[in-house]
Amino acid sequence: MKQIIATSAAPAAIGPYSQGVDGGSVVITSGQLPIDPATGAFAASDIAGQTRQSLKNVQAVLAQAGLGMENIIKTTVFLKDMNDFAAMNEVYAAFFPSQPPARSAVEVARLPKDALVEIEAIAVR
C-alpha cells in the first residue's frame, strides 16, 4: 500500500524519485534541498536560510500526507560543512520545540546543486 506524495508546495523531484512516499503508518520524505518551490532557486545563500527552507519543504511534503513536524520520528541532515552544525542546529531546534525526533547529521563531500544542506525525514501516523 504505497502512495506517492507530490505537492507544488515543495520543489519538484530533479530525478527518478518521489518527494515522499506514504506507506500507511509510515511516511518517508526524500532529501529536501533548500529550494524555494515558487522560484526554483535557493531561498538563501547562508546555512540558516537554507536549513529553514529545507525544513519548510519537509513540512510541505508531510502536510500533503496529512501530517506535521510532530509526526517525525527520525531525520537525517546532510551538511556540506560540519562547521555549519551550530547554525543549522539553531534553526532546526525552532522546528522541534519539544520532543524532537532522533537525528543523524553527517558531512558530505557534495550535495545536489551545491546546496549547503539537505534534510530527509521519517514520520509516523
N, C-alpha and C positions, 0 to 999 in steps of 0.2 A: 504494500500500500504506500507507494512513493508518489508524492506530488511535487512538481517543480514550482518553486516560488519565483515569480517575476514581478517587478514593480518599477515604475518610472521614477519613483522617489529615491532610488539608488542607481549608481552607474550601471549601465548595461554590461554584460559579460564581454570581455575582449578576447574570448577564445572558446573552445568547446567545453564549457562548463556552465552551471546554473548559478544564479545569485544565491540561491539556497534550495534546500530540499526538506520537505516536510515528510517525516516518516511516521506520522501519527502521534506517538508520545514524545518523539524527539525531533527537533528542528535544528538543522546544521546550516550555517551560512558559509559561503565561500569567503576567502580572504577579501576584505573590503579595503580598497585603496582610498586615499583622501581626495577623491574626485567629486566635485560638485556636479550632481546629475543635471542641473539646469544649464551649465556651461560646458561640461565635458573637460574642464581644466581643474588643476589642483586648486583647492579652496584657499590655500595659504602656502607660503614658502618655508615656514618655520615648523618645528616639531609639534608645538602646542596646537596650532591651527590644523595641521594635518591629522593629528590624533583626534581632535574634536570631530572633523569631517568623517574620518574612518568610522568612528563610533556612531555618528548620526546615520551613516549608511548601514551599519549593522542594525541599528534601531529600525530603520525603514524596512529592511528585509523581514525582520521579526514581526513588525506591525502588519505586514501583508499576510502573515500566517496567524494573526490574531494574538500575538504575544508581545511582551515588553521586556525591557532590560532585566527586570526582576526574575524572569524565567531562565536567564542564562546561568548555567552551572559550570561552564569552562570557557575560557578564552585563550587564544594564543596570539601574542603580539610579536610581530617581526619588525625589528629595528635595523635601519641601515647602520646606525652608530650607537653602541651601548652607552656612550657618553650622554645621549639624549634621554636616558632612562628616567631621571628625576623629573624632567619637564613633561615627559609623556605620562608619568605616574600621577602627577598633579591633576592633569586634565582627566585622566582615566578615573580617578577617585571621585570626581564630581558626578560621573555617570552611575556610580555604585555607592551611594551614601551609606547604605547599611547592607549587611550580609553579602559582601562581594563574592563573585564566583572564584573558583580555582583558576589559576592562570600560569601560563608559561610565557617567558619573554626571552627571545633569542636575537642575537645579532646575526645578520645575514650579509653575504657579500654584495648582493644587489637585489633590488625589488623592481617589479614591472614599472615602466615609465620613470624609473629612477626616483620613486617615492621614498620618503623618509621612514614611513611606517605602513604596515598592513595588519589588519586585525580580523580574526575569524572567531566564530562563537558556536557553542553547542547550547541549546536551550531545551527545556522540557515543559510539557503541559502538566 
